[in-house]
Amino acid sequence: MIKNLNSFKTNVGTEYSIDLHTLTMGISDEEVMFITVTKIDADGKDYTVVFNGLPYGSGSTKLLKKAFDKDAEAANLFLEALKKNAVEEACKYWCFQKDEWVMNLDAGLKPFIKGISRRK
């Protein structure tokens, strides 16, 4: 199953699609969940960044930079899409408390967003 969390176009003409995927593996029958950010820039070049869960921690910064580079507007919209839509699904899948993860998303992503906002 693929659930679109948000799709938008930024002021610089870059298009983003944020999607939550759940997939049942063929051999083990285990269900896996991951989040993708697909980016199409103004030149028509596209690529997808895969998060193996809700982004948090040092490994996420590299993936966030790859997905959003210096686009603070897009990074903020991504954070809002996760908080409004993905956390609910992920809580069911990983059995954790919503309040705990909303705080962790803020703690993990706000410094990144603040940092790229200053680099404009």
KAGI-V593475 format. One line per field, one symbol per residue. ss: DSSP state (H for helix, E for strand, C for the rest). phi: phi as a letter, one per 40 degrees, with the letter a starting at -180 (. if undefined). A space follows every 10 residues. Layout:
ss = ???
phi = ???
This chain:
ss = CEEEEEEEEC CCCCEEEEEE EEEECCCCCC EEEEEEEEEE CCCCCEEEEE ECCCCCCHHH HHHHHHHHCC CHHHHHHHHH HHHHHHHHHH HHHHCCCHHH HHHHHHHHHH HHHHHHHHCC
phi = .bbccababc ccgcbbbbbb bbacccccgc cbbabbbbbb cccgcbabbb bciccahccc dccccccbfb ccdccccccc ccccbcddcc dcccfbcddd ccccccccbd cccccccccc
